[in-house]
């Protein structure tokens, strides 16, 4: 059955088309969620296995729940400002939007429990609480933006604390995992803060100072993501040059004492430097792609801060989070997974042309 004819029933006598439900939850925008979890997992040194996939599913459900709950709560305002949305247009009854939000929240917490046990539930519950508190109460208050920043930060930390073996001494500790994921979580949170600042002006337009400030913060975020990795790559290259110039007595036959005791054996450096170069390249490419999408949209909003341009900047920022996540994942050491995240970004942008992420 074609999507346009497919229907579902969620506590309502009237049938609801699946395409309208996809519009309700802004389905393609959920592609911006897995990268949060993956970046946290990579930073904590945890393998990206079945548990991580389960936590990703949990976060996607909670994200969709927030979108449905947003339209439930905003129905009176949307009937004036955005009457074409599924709820104010009548295509999705308001109580159906609430039922969808509740069902997806329960599914998200259930997936977290199945994937990561108590650790993951300990993150999923406050994440769900922030989503519901924001949509029902905090959105129009000064702490609304803080709530959404906290939700994205928790999304990254969810990947870090997921149960399972981790790499490195002491990595099994939740405290160690949280410390390792603090930087990517903070950078994702800063990015989310710029989105919240712009989103308050999606309808009436913004003062020029708003896109100017968010552009400056986004640029700083990209630089903070890439610079530490670039410095590490320079250090690795220098170590390689020092090793190649080392006296021959440092390079003992395999198993020899000199090879065991040398601080930087030539063979180890030779294997390490190419991987660090790849990591640096992907991190830099992700940071540049982030600025090329979100930054360019903010420049347009700065030149003409109309409601339409601000809306486009918000949409670009939602999807522009993906190359930032790819950069943070590569920075955490998972270059291959980061490259895959980068490939998904163009797909998300194409889908966003059909279903708006805002």
N, C-alpha and C positions, 0 to 999 in steps of 0.2 A: 504494500500500500504506500502511495506516495506521501511524503511528509505533509504536503498541503492538505491532504485529506485525513491524515492520522489524527485521532482524538484520544483524550484521556479524561478520566473523571476523578476529581479530588474533592470530595465532599460537596459537590455542587450538582444540581439537577441538569445544568447545561453542560454540554460537551466542550472541552477546551482543546484546541489544536496544539499539537506538540511544537509546532513552529512558534506559537505564541508563548508557550512555556520557555522555549529557548530564548525568546526576546525578554521574557520576564527576568530570567537569571543571568542575562548577558553571557550566554554560553561560551563564546570564543574568548572572553576576557579571562576565563579560568585557566587558559594556557599560561597566564602570568604567575600562576600559583606554584606549580611543581618546582620551578627554579629556586624558590625560597627554601624549600625543604632540602633540595639537593645541595645548595650552597652551604647550608648548615651542616649537613652530613659530611660534605667534603672537608670543611674546616675542622670538624671534630675528628677526622681520620677514620670515619666509619665506612664500611663497605656499602655500596649502593645496591642492596639486595632486596629481597621480598619485603622486609620490614619497612624499608624506606618507601617502597611503592605503596604499601598500605597506608603510611602516614600521608603520602601525597594524596591518595584518594580521600582521606579524612579532611585534609585542608581544602580540597576542591569542593567537597560537600558543604563545608562551613562557609566558603566563599559564596557559593550559589545561594545558600540560605540567607546570607546577608543581602544579596541583591533582591531576592523575593521579598524579604522583610522590609527593605527600603521602599519598594513600590507599595507595599501594604500601608506603611506609615505615612508615605507622602501622597497618597491618593487625592486628598483634598487640594493640595498645592498643584499636583500634576494635572488636575482637571482644568486648571487655568493656564499653567505654563507649558505643559507637555501633554496635551490631550490625546496625542496619538499613541501614547504608551499603552501596554496591554490592559492595565487595571482601569485607568480613567476612560479608556475607549469602550470598556465593557466586554472586551474579548476574553479577559480573565477576571472572574469575580474576585472581589477583595478578600473574601474569606478563603478562597482557593489559594491566593498568594500566601496567606498566613499558614494554611495547611502545608503548602510546599515548604515554607521556611522551617516549620516545626519538624517535618519529616526529614529534611536534609540535615538539620542539626542533630537529630537522633542518629542518623546514619553516620555522620561525621564522627561523633563520639564513639559509636560502636566500632567503626573501622580503626580508630586510634587504639581502642582497647585490644582488638584482635591483633593489631600489628606490633604495638610496642608495650602492651601491658600498662601497669600503673604509671610508669614514667611518661608515656605518651598521653594517657588520660589526664595526667597532671598538667599538661600543657593545653590539651584540647578543651578542657572545661573552662579555664579562664579566657581562652580565645573565643569560645562560643559566647561567654558572658559579655565580653567586650563588643562583639558583633551586635548582640541584642540590645545592650545598653546604648550603643551609638545610635542605632536605627530608631529606637522607641523613645529615647530621652535626650541623649547628649549631642545629637547632630547640630542643633542650633545654639549650643552653648559654647563658651570659650574652650572647654576641655574636649570638645568633639574631635578636633584634629589629633589631640593627644591619644584619644582612644583608638583611632585608626592606625596611628603610628605604632601603638602598643600591639595591635593585632598583627601587623606585618612582622614586627620583631619576634613575636611568639611563633609565627609561622616558620621563621628561620630556625629558631631554637628547637622547634619540634623535630626537625631533621637531626639536630645534634644529640638530642637525648633519647632518640629511638633505641630500643633494646637491641643488643647484638654485640659481637666482638668488635673491638676497635684497634687501630694501629697505634703503637707507641706505648712507652711505659706509663702506667697510671691512667691510660685512656678510657678504661672502663668506668671511671668515676664520673658521675653526673656533673660534679663541679668542674672537673677538667674539661669535659665536653662543652659546657656553657662558656668557660673562659675562651676556649679556642674559637667558638662561634660568635663571640661578642663583637668583633670587628665587622664581619659581613652583616650581622643583625643590625648593628648601628647604622651602617651605610644604607641598607634597605629602608630602615626607619627614617633616615634623613630624606631620602628620595620621596617616601610617602608623605612626609611633611610638606614638600613642595607641591605635591598633587592636591593636598587638602587646602593649601593656601589658594591655589588657582580655582579649585572647584567651587569656592564660595562666590565666584564671579561668572559662572557659566551662562547665566541668563542675561544679566544687565551689562556685562562687560566689566573690566577691571581698571583701576588706576594704573598708570604706566609703571609705577614703582613695584607693583606686585610681580609681573613677569620679569622685570629687571632683577629683582631679588631672587626669584626662584631659578633663573638662568645662572646667576652667580653661584648659588648653592649646588646646582646640578654639575656645573663645571668643576667645582671643588670636589664633589663626590667622585667624579670620573678620575680626577688626578689622584685622589687618596686611594682609589682602587688599584691603579696601575703602578704608581711610583715605587712602593715597597718591593714589588716583584721585579721591577726593572733594576733596582739596586742590588737585589739578590743575584740576578743574572750577571751583572757586572762583576760581583764578587766571585762567582763561579768561574767566569772566564779568566779572571786573574789567577785563581787557584790552578786552572788547567795549564796556564802558561808557566807557572812556577813548577808544576809537576813535570812538564815536558823538559824543563831546563835542569831538572834535578840530576845530581851525580849518579853514575851507573850503579854505585854500590847501594843506592836506596832501592833499586829495582831488583829484588832477589828472585830466584826461581820460585815457581809456584809452591806455596807451603813454607817458604823460607822465613826466617825470623825477621829479616829486614822488611819484607812485604807485610808481615803481621803487625810490626811495630811502627811502620811509617804512618804519620798523621794523615797523609792524603795520597794513598797508593795511586799510581798512574792509571791502572785499569778501572778503578772505581770512578775516578774523575772523568775518564773517557766515556763511561756509560751515563754519568749524571748530567754532564753539560748539555748534550743535545736535548734531553728531556726538559731541562730547565729553560732552554731556549724556546722550545715549543710552548711551554707553560707561559713564558713571558709574551710570546707572539699572540697567543689566544687571549690573554688578559688584556693586552693593549688593543687588540681588534675589538673586543667586547666593549671596552670603555669608549673607543671612538664611535662604534655603532650606536651606543647609548646617546652620546652627544649629537650624532648625526640625525637621529630621529627625534628624541625629546627636545634636544637643544634647538634644533632648527624650528620646531613648532613654537617654542617659547620666543624665539627671535621674531617670528611673524606676529605673535601676540604682543610683543613689545612695540613693534612698529605700528600696529593697529589693534589695540586691546579691546576689540568688540567681543560680544558674547559668543559669537560663532568661532572666532579665532581662539578664544580661551577654552571653549569646549573641545576644539581640535587639539589644543595643547594637552588637555587632560587625557583625552583618548590616546594621544601619542605617548604620554607618560605612563599610562597603564601598560601598554604593550612594550614601551621602551624599557620597562623594568627587565625584560627578558635578556637583552644583551648585557645589562649590568649584572644580572644573576650569572650569566655565562662567564663573565670576567671574574666574578667572585669565586665561582666553582673552579676555574682554572687556577686562580690564586691559591685555592685550597689544595691543589695537587691533582685534581681529576680533569686533566686536559681533554681527554676523549669525550667525557660526558659534557663538558663545556662546549665542545664543538657541536655536539648534537643539539644542545639548547639553542645555539646560534642558528642552526638550520630551521628550527621550528618558528623562529621569529617572523620570517617572511610569510609563512603560512598563516600565522595569527593576524598579520596585517591584512591579508587578502580576505580572511573571514570577517574581519571587522568592517569591511566595506558593505557587508550584507547585514550584519547585526552589530549595532553600535556598542562599544564597551562601556559607554557612560550612561 
